[in-house]
């Protein structure tokens, strides 16, 4: 299947959310001169390592026998030309019947590359989203040594996050660093924190946290993770609240049967309950971060904040999974029902949606 629409590829580099798209083609261009990026690729095969991975909701015609029980999958796009994404590319879904043939024929994978890269694809496919912090922990726990440059926040999200991060760290700049012009200084520090490279703008932070080398890089990465999840949760809240309000207002059009209607009613209750639980759990973790950050700013507890950051990866797994699951429900509901006054679908589609949401939220 060829992807021909530039919106599917070219625009992803600047507009796509980090949790939905991993644009390896863009990373290949950005880090072409980076020795670590070249030495520690995400995939062994060169062409696969410039693919675009997308978390995708399967359409009815895309559910082949191997994907028949799945509602979502990871789409792999192999661009025809990574410098001109408007030309499109070859696509396949992780787990489909022909994936090995396509990897051999289109990407030219050798037997060794196939074993290694299929394992990496499977690990990625197991995740509810592609957010960089969840992705890194999933791969790291399973022995991946991919360069840190692969775990990035998308340009679109970076633009939207910058103001939020500036406000978050303004207190730190004015109180902990003793700088005048806190707003301007906080803006510079926010840009440095969100950058893919460490630079001299972060030197006061390194001295405050008493971290060196790899430990400082890890600390900055983890701080960025907490800021990303706190921002993401805030962005999600209105859409989650809307989905919870509107679930019960969904109208079934056309033929229906009692067992299906009973299931839909029961699923609506469970989905709402689980959305509440997931968002409450993410708030607890973010609240822990806020308390540690407040202690750093108001009580100069740099060591405690440093230790908290360095223990963060184990928290990212559940935090990223929970936000990924709730994001899927909220964003799909908003996409499928953009007009709150027109909440109607067939019973087949309603069953499909409820089963998808229950599976994503882990409803028993």
N, C-alpha and C positions, 0 to 999 in steps of 0.2 A: 504494500500500500504506500503510495507516495503522498507526502504532505506538500501541498502546493501553496497554501495560503501563507503569506508573509506574517500574518498575525500569529500563526502558530509557532513561528520560529524567530524571525527577526525582532519582533517586538518583545519577546521574552527577556532579552538581555536588559531591558530598561524598565519593564512594567511588572514582571511576574513576582509573586511572593516567594520568599525563601522556602516556605513550607511546602510549596507545590512544585517547584521547578529547580533542578540542578543543571546549570548550563555549563557543561564541561568545555564546549567549544569556546565560550567567552573566556573561561579561565585559561585555556591554552594560549589565547592571544594576550591576556593580561600578564601572564607569568612566563612568557616565552624565554626570557633571559634569567629566570630564577633557577639556580642549580638544584635546590632542594625539590622544587616542583618537578623538574625533569627526572631527578634520581628516584623519587618515591611516588610513582603514579598511582592513581586510584585503581585503574585497570591495566593489566599487562599489555593488552592489545592496543596499538597506537590509535586505530580508528575508533574503537569503542571508548577510548579515553578522551575523545573529542565529541562524544554523543551529547544529546540533551535528554535528560530523564524527567518524566512528568508523572505526577500522581493524577490518575485519570479515572473518572467514573465510566464504567463500560456501558455502551449503548447495546440495545438488544441484538443488533447484527454483529457485534464484536464478541459475543459470548460463545466461543467455540466450545466443544466438549470438555477440553481441559480447563476452561474458565467458566463452565456452566454454573457453578455454585458461588461464583464471586461477583460482587457488585462493583468493586474497584480493583484497579491493577496499576502496575508501573509500566508506563509506555516508554520505550527506548526509540529515540529518533537519531538515525545516522545521517547527518547532513551530507548532501552532495558536494557542497563547498562551504567550509566553515567560515570563509571570508565573505560569503554572499548567501545568507540564509534564506533569501527570497526564492532561491532555486528549489527549496524543499529538501526532502530526504526520504530514505527508506525507514519504515517503522515496524516494530513488533512489540508484543507484550511479554513481560517476564512471566514464564509459566505456560505459555501457549505451546501447542504441539510442534510448531516449526521453528522454535527459537534457536535450536542448535544448528539446524540447516542454514538459517539466515545468518547466524554469527560466522559460520564457516564460509558461506558463499559471498556475503556482502562485506563483512569485516575481515575475512581471511584469517580467522583464528586458527592457530595450531592446536594440537591436542593438549599440550600443557597449558596454553593460554585459556583454552575452553574450560578446563577444570577449575582453574583459579578464578577466572572472571565470572563464570556462572555462579560460583559460590558467593562472590561479592554481590552480584545482582540479586541473588536470593535473599541475602541479608538485608539489602536495601528494600526489597519488595515486602519484607515482613513488617516494615515500619508504617505507622499511620500517616506520616508526613516526611518531608525531606528537610526539615529544619536543621541547620548546620550543627547544633549542639547535640541533638538527639542522634543525628547521623554519625557524628564522630564517636560517641560513646558506644553505639551499636557495633561499629567497625573495630574500634579499639579493643573492646571486650572479646572480640573474635579474632584477634591477632593481626589486624590490618596495620600497616606502617605508612599509610598514605600521608603525603605532606600536609601541613596545616593549612596551606592555601586552598585546599579543596573544601574547607568548611567555612564558608563565607556567607555574609548577609547580602542579599541581592541589592543592586543599586536602587531599585524602587523602594524597598523597605528602608534602606539607609536614609534616603531623602525624607521619608515620613518619620523616621526615628530621631533625627538630629535635634529637633526642637525639644522633644520629650527628654532626651538624655541631657541636654544642656540645662534644663530646669532641674532635673534630678540631682546633678552634681554641683549646682551653684553654691549650695551650702558648704560643700567640701572645699571648694576653691576659696571662698571668703573666710571661712573659719580655720580650716586645717592648714591651708597654704598661706594664709595671711596676705592675700593679694588684693590690691585695689582693682576697681573695674571688674567685679566678679562676673558680670554677664558676659563680657567679651572674653575674659580668661576661661570661663566655663565653656563657651562655644569652641574655643581652640582645643581644650582638653577633650570635649565630646568628640570632635572630629578625629583626634588622635586615638581615642579609645575605640572608635568604630572602624578605624583604618585597618587594612590587612597587614600593615607593617608597623613595628614599633619604632618610634623616633624620639628625638631629644625632648619633645613636648611632654613626654611621660616621665621624665627624669625625676621631678619632685615627687611623683607618685611612687616610683621605685624606691626612693630614699625613705619615704614615709612607711612603706610596707616592709622595708628591709629584705628585698628579694633580689636575686641575681639570676642572669642567664635564663635557662629553661624554666625555672620556677617562676620568674617574673612573666615570661610569655604565657605560662599556664594560668597564672593569676589574672592577667588581663583578659585572656580568653574566657575564663569563667565569670569574671565581672561583666563582660560583654553579654554572656549568656543570661545572667539574671536580668540585666537591663532589657534584653530582647524579649524575654518571657513576660516581664512586667508590662512592657509596652504592648505586646501581643494580646495579653489578657485584657488590658484596657480597651484595645481596639475591638475585641470580640464581644465584650459585654452587651452592647446594644443589640447586636444580631442574635446572640444567644437568648436574650430576654424576649426579643420579637418571636423567635421560633417557639419558645415555651408558651407564649401567649396565644399563638395562632394554631398550635397543634390540634387543639380541640375544635377549632372552627373549620377544619378541613371538611369539605362536602364531597360526598361520593356521587358521581354522575353515572347514570345508566344502570344496568342490571347489577344486583348485589345478592349476597346470600348471608344467612344469619351467622354461621361459623366465622366467616371472614370479617364481618362487622364486629363480632365479639372480640376477635383477635386484635383488630385495629384499635378498638377502645382500650383494651388492656395494654397494648403497646404504647399508646399515647401517654398513659399514666407512668409506665416504667421509664420511658424516654425522658419525661420531665424530671422524674426523681433522680435519674442518673446524671442528667445535665447539672442539676443542683449540686449533687455530690462531687462531680468532677470539678466544677468551678470553686466549690468550697475547699477542696483539697489543694488546688493550685493557689488559692489565697493563703492558706496556711504556710506553704513554702515561701511565697513572696513576702509574707509578713515576717518570717524568720530573717530573710535578707534585709528587710527594712530595719529591723531591730539592731542587727549587726552594723549596718551602715550608720544608723543614728549614734551608736556607741563610738564609732570611729570619729564622727564629726564632733559630737558634743563632749565625749569623754576621752578622746585620743587613744582609744583601744585599737591601735593598729595591728598588734599581734593577733588579737581575736578575729579581726576582720580578715587578715591574711589567711589564718588557718581555716576560716569559714570558706573563703574562696577556693582554697586548694582541696577542700573536701567536696566541692560542688558537683563534680561529674556524676557521682552516684545519685544526686538529686535530679540531675537533668533528665535521666531516663524516664522516670514516672511523670515529671513535670511536662516534658515534651510530648509524651504519649497522651496525657490527659488533655493538653491544649490542642494537640493534633486531632483527637477524636471530637472534641467539642467544636473545633473550627470546621471540621467536615460537615457536621450537622447544620451549624448556623449558616455557613456560606452556601451550602447546597439549597437549603430552604429558601434563602434570599434569592438565589439564582432561579430556582424553579417557580417561585411564587413572588415575583417582583411587586405585584399589586396586592396589598392586603385585603382589598375588596373582592378579589377573584381567587379564592382559595378552594379550587375544585379540581378533581381529577377522576379517572376511572378507578374501579376497585382494584384492578390489576396493578396500576401504578401506585396506588396507596399501599398495597401489600409490599411492593418492591421497596418503597421508601422506608416503611416501618422496619422491614427486615434489615435493610442497610443500616439504619440508625441503631437498631438494637445490637447488631453485630459489632459496629464500631465502638459503641459504649460498653460492650461487655455485658449486656443484659442477659440474665439467665432465662 
